[in-house]
């Protein structure tokens, strides 16, 4: 099983990435492979709403998103990782998600289904500083529809609130252990 992890935080080794790496460790412990894309280090233009993808199912913008499409197409699992800012995914994550419009066009405009019946699945890992009641709702909905456009099932989410300070996750081993266990469940097919 191959998993693509899309890191949507502008921070290197921040709270969300620390948890993502623990998830990856759990997946790898069960023979899975993991590939990372750090969105903040890539040059990805926002969707231009040009409609070019409606003709072919492929985005006409050629930038660092192009290889991400290819790797997601090959992946069995996708983990979208983002900090929550103002009750929404980071700007980096949202640009990535908006560019999935090309895969939506492939599925819904061109009626081309992709790798159906293979049990491909995606997940959301989100971290937030506060503990608001509806803190993750919009991000979960956004990722659910993103995964649908990719012809992937939507698995469970790993949602962690109350981690405001840099390095807060590293000081809470139970959170890292939970993330690793989440990855092990993915690696064994439980999630």
N, C-alpha and C positions, 0 to 999 in steps of 0.2 A: 504494500500500500504506500502510495506517495502522497504527501501532503504539501500544499503550498501555503505558506504563512505570509500574509500581507500585513506589514507593520505600518500602522497609520499615525504613529506618534511622531512629533517633531523631535522628541528627546531620544537620544541614544541611551540604551540600557536603563530606560525609565521603568515605571511601575508596570505598564502594560507589556513592554518587551520582556521584562524579567519573568512575568507569568507565562508569556508565549514560549519562552525558552524552556520553562518547566513542562509545559504541555508537550513540546517537541521531544523532550527527554523521555516522557512517558510513551509517546508514539514509537520512538526509536528503540526503546527497551523491548518492544514486541516486533522488531524487524522492519518497521516502517522507515521510510526516508523522508527528509524534510528539506524544503527549499524556501529561502526567505527573499522577500522583496521589501526593502526599506523605502517607502514612498517618498519620504522627505529628501532622499538623496537622488531621486530620479527626476527626469524632466518629462512631466506628463501634463499636457495642456488640457484644460477643461473641455468637455463636450461643447461643440459649436452649434448643435442642433441643426446641422446642415442637411440631414437626411441621406447623406451618402451611403450609410450602412444599410439603408432600406433596399438597396439594389443587390447587395452581395452578402450581407450579414457580417461584413468586415468594416472596421473603422477606416476611414480615408486618411485620418491623421496618423502620420508615421513618426512616432517618438518612442520613449521608453515604455509605453504601455504595450506596444506591439509584442515583445517577448512575453509579457505577462499573460496576454490572451492565450498564447501558445502553451504556456506552462499550466495554466488553469485547465485548458482543454485536455491536457494529458493527466492531470491530477485526479486522484480518487477522493481526496479530501481538500477542503479549503478552510482556513481559519482567518477570519477578518478580525484584526486586532486594532482597537482604537481607544484612546482616552475620550471621555465625554466632556465636551465643552458646551455650556449653555443647553444642556439636555439633548445634545446631538453629537454625531460623530465628528471627529476633527476635519478640518478643511482638506487635508491630504487624503483622508479616507473618502470623503464625499466626492472629490474629483475622480478618484479611482472608480467609485460606484457609478457615477454619472457616465463614465466611459463604457460601462457594461451595456449601455444602450445598444451597442452593436450586436451583442449577443441576444438582447431582447428582440431586435429586428430579425435576427436569424430565426429565432423560435416563433415569434408571433406574426411578423409581416411575411416572411418567406415560408413559414410553416415547416421549418427544418428542425426536427428534434435531434438531440445530440446525446449519444451514449445512454439511451434509455435502458432501464432494467439492470444497470450495472451497480446500483446502490451507491452512486456518488453522493457525497454529503458535505455540507458546509456548516460552519459554526461561527458564532460571534464571541469574542473575548473583549470585554469592555471594562475599563476602570474609571472611577470617578472620585472626586474630592469629597463631595457632599453625600448625604444619605436621603435625598428626596424620594418621595413615594413613587413617582412616575419617571424616575431618572433615566431608565434604560428603554422605556417603551418605544420611543420614536426610532432609536437605533435598531432595536430588534425587528421592528416592522420593515425598516429600510433594508436590512440585511436579508430578511425573509424573501422580499420581492427580488432582491439582487440574485439570490440563489435560485429562485424560480426561473429567472431569465437565463441562468447558466445551466438549466436542466439538472439542478442538484436538489436533493432533499434538504430540508432545514433541520439540523440537529439541535441539541440543547445549547444553551448559552452559558458561558462562564462570566458572571457579572460580579464585580468587586467594587463596593463603595467605601467611602471613608478613608481613602488613601491619597491624601492631599500633598504631602511633602515628597520631594525627590527621595527615592530610596525607602519610602514607607513600607513597600512590599518586602524588601529584603530584611526588614526588622520583624516580620511576622512569618515565621517558618510555616505555620499552619496554612497560610495562603499559598505558599509555594508548593507544599505537599498536596493541597487540593488541586492545584493546577496540574501537577504531575499525575495525580490519580485520574483527572479528567482526560489527559493525554493517553494514559494506559487504557482507559475505557474505549477511546477512539481506536487505539492500536489493536485492541482485541475484538473490535466490532460491536461492542456493547452499546456505544453511542453512535 
